[in-house]
Structures are given as structure tokens and as C-alpha cells.
């Protein structure tokens, strides 16, 4: 299914650039920075939210400041190309709190998972629960993150 694309003008792009960095910036300051009235800024931001361009307003929490955690990237190879098994695996990953993100990928692997767990024991429990032959997983490879080099930052994503 192809998404419906939204046409953005130069002001929309300026607003999005500022909102991606600080969506709590007062409209008065944003208006001065982008060359619009405060009411025009508010109206445009409302429209961008209604059209789904601004999908969510969230707080990015520094989890390292709260508790120790282990970040892993896991490559998963499915036993077959069976769509039903793949759909069941995707649903299980969506339901697993350890899975922060997952991608269906090309090449010899089927999926790439981004996991966060408090301990290796928790990862072991996850593996025993989800990365099994019953789940049609034939193989997986774990990569434990030593340190983050470039932090995930949604504002880095280029807008067309």
C-alpha cells in the first residue's frame, strides 16, 4: 500500500526542522524564526499533526541515566519463506517488550532486531521464548553493543 504523500512548502519544512529539535518551543519564538505569525505557526502545526506528518509528540528519555541495560542487535534467519510463519514472528516481536525495533531485511538473514535487556539472563529468556525452532527460526546471531557511536536521533532523518 502506497502512503498518501503530503505536499510541504518552505514554511512547513522550516517548522518541521524546528519541531524535530524542540517541539516544546513556544509558537512566538518559532514564528519569529521562520517568518510567520504565531497563529499561522499554530495552524500549520495543527494541520501537520492532523495529516500525520507529525506522527507523535514524545519525550526522548536517556535510559542510561535510569538503569543499567544491554543493547543487542540480533540477526535472525527463518527456516523457510513461509509467510504465515513470518507473520507470526513479526507479531511476536511487536509483542515482546525487549524488542525496540525490528526490520525485515534482504540477503541471507530474514530479520534484524534491536533489543534492550537489563541482563544477559533476560536475553537468554528472550531467546528461549522467541528464537526457537517452534517459531521457525533456523539461526540467529547476536551482536552486543559496546558503546553507541551515533545515537539514534529522529531529527537526523532527511526529509524529501
FENQUIWO-V90379 format. One record per residue. N is the residue number from 1. SS is DSSP state (~ for helix, > for strand, _ for the rest). PHI is phi in radians with two decimals (NA if undefined). NEAR is the number of other ideal C-beta (glycine too) atoms within 12 Angstrom. Layout:
N_SS_PHI_NEAR, N_SS_PHI_NEAR
//
This chain:
1___NA_3, 2___-1.49_4, 3___-1.23_9, 4___-1.41_9, 5___-1.48_11, 6___-1.83_21, 7___-1.44_13, 8___-1.98_20, 9___-1.69_16, 10_~_-1.08_15, 11_~_-1.18_24, 12_~_-1.02_26, 13_~_-1.13_21, 14_~_-1.13_26, 15_~_-1.11_36, 16_~_-1.12_33, 17_~_-1.05_23, 18_~_-1.27_30, 19_~_-1.13_32, 20_~_-1.18_26, 21_~_-1.57_18, 22___-2.70_17, 23___-1.41_25, 24___-1.76_15, 25___-1.05_21, 26___-1.03_16, 27_~_-1.00_25, 28_~_-1.06_16, 29_~_-1.24_15, 30_~_-1.06_30, 31_~_-1.02_24, 32_~_-1.10_16, 33_~_-1.24_21, 34_~_-1.78_27, 35___1.45_15, 36___-2.20_25, 37___-1.35_16, 38_~_-1.03_20, 39_~_-1.16_14, 40_~_-1.16_22, 41_~_-1.08_30, 42_~_-1.08_20, 43_~_-1.11_19, 44_~_-1.15_33, 45_~_-1.11_32, 46_~_-1.03_16, 47_~_-1.11_22, 48_~_-1.10_30, 49_~_-1.25_20, 50_~_-1.10_13, 51___-1.44_19, 52___1.45_13, 53___-1.19_26, 54___-1.59_25, 55___-1.40_17, 56___-2.69_13, 57___-1.91_15, 58___-2.29_12, 59___-1.81_10, 60___-1.62_18, 61___-1.67_11, 62___-1.46_12, 63_~_-1.09_19, 64_~_-1.13_15, 65_~_-1.46_9, 66___-1.81_10, 67___-2.79_14, 68___-1.14_14, 69___-2.71_24, 70_>_-2.07_27, 71_>_-1.83_28, 72_>_-2.26_33, 73_>_-1.97_28, 74_>_-2.21_38, 75_>_-1.58_26, 76_>_-2.17_39, 77_>_-1.98_26, 78_>_-1.41_30, 79___-1.22_20, 80___-2.66_16, 81___-1.61_13, 82___-1.07_15, 83_~_-1.11_14, 84_~_-1.09_14, 85_~_-1.15_24, 86_~_-1.13_24, 87_~_-1.11_16, 88_~_-1.14_20, 89_~_-1.13_34, 90_~_-1.04_25, 91_~_-1.10_16, 92_~_-1.13_27, 93_~_-1.18_32, 94_~_-1.09_18, 95_~_-1.51_15, 96___-1.51_28, 97___-1.15_17, 98___-1.23_31, 99_>_-1.45_31, 100_>_-1.55_23, 101_>_-2.82_20, 102_>_-2.65_28, 103_>_-2.29_20, 104_>_-1.49_20, 105___-2.10_17, 106___-1.60_9, 107___1.73_11, 108___-1.28_14, 109___-1.68_23, 110___-1.66_34, 111_>_-2.42_37, 112_>_-2.10_27, 113_>_-1.93_39, 114_>_-2.02_26, 115_>_-2.02_37, 116_>_-2.31_31, 117_>_-2.35_32, 118___-1.28_21, 119___-2.71_17, 120_~_-1.14_17, 121_~_-1.07_12, 122_~_-1.13_22, 123_~_-1.17_30, 124_~_-1.05_19, 125_~_-1.08_18, 126_~_-1.02_32, 127_~_-1.05_25, 128_~_-1.16_16, 129_~_-1.51_21, 130_~_-1.99_34, 131___-1.77_36, 132___-2.06_21, 133_~_-1.14_16, 134_~_-1.12_15, 135_~_-1.55_32, 136___1.16_28, 137_>_-1.57_31, 138_>_-1.65_24, 139_>_-2.83_19, 140_>_-2.56_31, 141_>_-2.30_21, 142_>_-1.79_24, 143_>_-2.20_18, 144_>_-1.52_18, 145___-1.31_22, 146___-1.39_10, 147___-2.72_9, 148___-1.40_16, 149___-1.70_7, 150___-2.19_8, 151___-1.21_15, 152___-1.08_18, 153___-2.51_11, 154_~_-0.98_19, 155_~_-1.29_17, 156_~_-1.37_12, 157___-1.15_11, 158___-1.21_10, 159___-1.77_21, 160___-1.11_10
//
